[in-house]
Amino acid sequence: MIFVCGLQGQSYGIPTKDHNIRTLPLTEVSKYVLEFIEFAEQHPEMTFEVTAIGTGLAGYKAADIAPMFVAAPENCVLPDGWRK
């Protein structure tokens, strides 16, 4: 299995599971989210439709993940309720 992270074609991968399909700890997911936010800030010409990462098979709640996106720039379209 290939670990997908960063820009991949017209998508940006933010991992929530490792190579063995184990859920990553929130501290690690947060690092990947920060990398994504930095990338989005550096590319204001791009629009990113962010899905509710980590809230499916990874088992986290929106309340665990949404705060990681508080600094997301306006070119990030976040799930309902994630931008306050």
C-alpha positions as CSV (number, residue, x, y, z in Angstrom):
1,M,0.0,0.0,0.0
2,I,1.3,3.5,-0.9
3,F,1.1,6.2,1.8
4,V,-0.7,9.1,0.1
5,C,0.1,12.6,1.4
6,G,0.2,16.0,-0.3
7,L,-0.9,17.0,-3.7
8,Q,-1.9,14.0,-5.9
9,G,-3.3,15.2,-9.2
10,Q,-6.3,17.4,-8.4
11,S,-6.6,16.1,-4.8
12,Y,-4.6,16.7,-1.6
13,G,-4.1,13.7,0.7
14,I,-4.3,14.1,4.4
15,P,-3.6,10.8,6.1
16,T,-5.6,9.5,9.0
17,K,-4.4,5.9,8.9
18,D,-0.9,4.4,8.6
19,H,0.4,1.8,6.1
20,N,-1.2,-1.0,8.2
21,I,-4.6,0.8,8.2
22,R,-4.2,1.7,11.9
23,T,-5.7,5.0,12.9
24,L,-3.1,7.7,13.4
25,P,-3.1,9.6,16.7
26,L,-4.7,13.1,16.5
27,T,-1.3,14.7,17.2
28,E,0.0,13.1,13.9
29,V,-3.1,13.9,11.9
30,S,-2.8,17.5,13.1
31,K,0.8,17.7,11.7
32,Y,-0.6,16.7,8.3
33,V,-3.4,19.2,8.5
34,L,-0.9,22.0,9.3
35,E,1.1,21.0,6.2
36,F,-2.1,21.1,4.1
37,I,-3.0,24.6,5.5
38,E,0.5,25.9,4.7
39,F,0.1,24.5,1.1
40,A,-3.3,26.0,0.7
41,E,-2.0,29.4,1.9
42,Q,0.8,29.2,-0.6
43,H,-1.6,28.4,-3.4
44,P,-4.5,30.9,-3.2
45,E,-5.3,30.3,-6.9
46,M,-6.5,26.8,-5.9
47,T,-9.7,25.9,-4.2
48,F,-9.8,22.9,-1.8
49,E,-13.1,21.2,-1.0
50,V,-12.2,19.6,2.3
51,T,-14.1,16.4,3.3
52,A,-14.8,15.5,6.9
53,I,-11.5,13.6,7.1
54,G,-11.0,11.1,10.0
55,T,-14.7,10.9,10.8
56,G,-15.4,7.7,8.9
57,L,-13.2,4.6,9.2
58,A,-10.6,6.4,11.4
59,G,-13.4,6.8,14.0
60,Y,-12.8,10.4,15.1
61,K,-15.7,12.8,15.7
62,A,-16.0,16.1,13.9
63,A,-15.2,17.8,17.2
64,D,-11.8,16.1,17.2
65,I,-10.9,17.2,13.7
66,A,-12.6,20.5,12.9
67,P,-10.5,22.5,15.3
68,M,-7.4,21.5,13.4
69,F,-8.8,23.6,10.5
70,V,-9.4,26.8,12.4
71,A,-6.6,28.6,10.5
72,A,-7.6,27.3,7.1
73,P,-7.6,30.0,4.5
74,E,-10.7,31.1,2.6
75,N,-9.7,28.9,-0.5
76,C,-10.6,25.9,1.7
77,V,-14.3,25.0,1.6
78,L,-14.9,23.2,4.8
79,P,-17.7,20.9,5.9
80,D,-20.8,22.6,7.4
81,G,-20.0,23.7,11.0
82,W,-16.2,23.4,10.7
83,R,-15.5,27.1,10.2
84,K,-16.5,29.3,13.0
